[in-house]
Amino acid sequence: MRIIEGEEIYKLVKKLIEDANFDLPLSILNALKRAKEEEENPNAKIVLDILIKNAEIAKEKRIPICQDCGMVIIFLEKGEEVCIKGPLEEYLKKAVREAYLENFLRSSVVKDPLLRENTNDNTPPIIHWEIMPGDKIKISVMIKGFGSENASTVKMLNPTLEKEEIVREVINHVKEYGPNACPPLIIGLGIGGTMEKAIYLSKKAIFRDLYERNKKPHLRELEEEILDKVNSLNIGPGGLGGKTTALDVRIEDYPTHIAGLPLAINLQCCAIRFKEIEI
């Protein structure tokens, strides 16, 4: 049995949170540059140029990519042969607390969803656990702003729906909410499982490398079809028109009940703040 100190995880998670807030993934930055070259809409070019410069300044000066420093979501994939020593949840809260206070990141979390008193340190994070084979731990950190979170949804569809109707559900949702989610978007879709599993899948889908397609041929085709149709909506960067409404569409699926077809639509904004590490 491999033993990992909770203190080690705390230090790694703190750095992941800081890097995610300041450093846009290179693949996303390159995609924005490529989109700028391919865009024909002048407003789209202006918005993309601003997003590129914003990302470069954030990285150079170590300041937030976005003023909404989001809610921290932590995905822990723990090997069965790993034992974590110490109160892990407290270590994770400590990582969030120190990363946000020491770097003057905006505290956006309230203790009670109705009473609305700010925690003043952006704790607690959302923590998801998954048990995996082996003796490794994979830690993924996502900083989720609520412009895009508020534009996301889950739909419990009729299991008899044809593929075309599922596509229509996604397109109609993006048409209505996409401009509010700070496009260009990455769209994560979770299909199957239960309501909460579909939502989990839609967020995990965002972790996949840009343009890496689902290994199932029918889902790969569905990703490409939805991406093409979304980019035909003329929402464009910043919602000001253009053919770059989304950079990518990713689908993750899971077995479901014979009477159900859960569909979660996770609209991820252009400030895709995500970092991960395996130890």
Summary of the structure (lengths in Angstrom):
residues: 279
radius of gyration: 19.1
end to end distance: 14.4
largest distance: 58.4
contacts: 941
relative contact order: 0.20
helix: 42%
strand: 26%
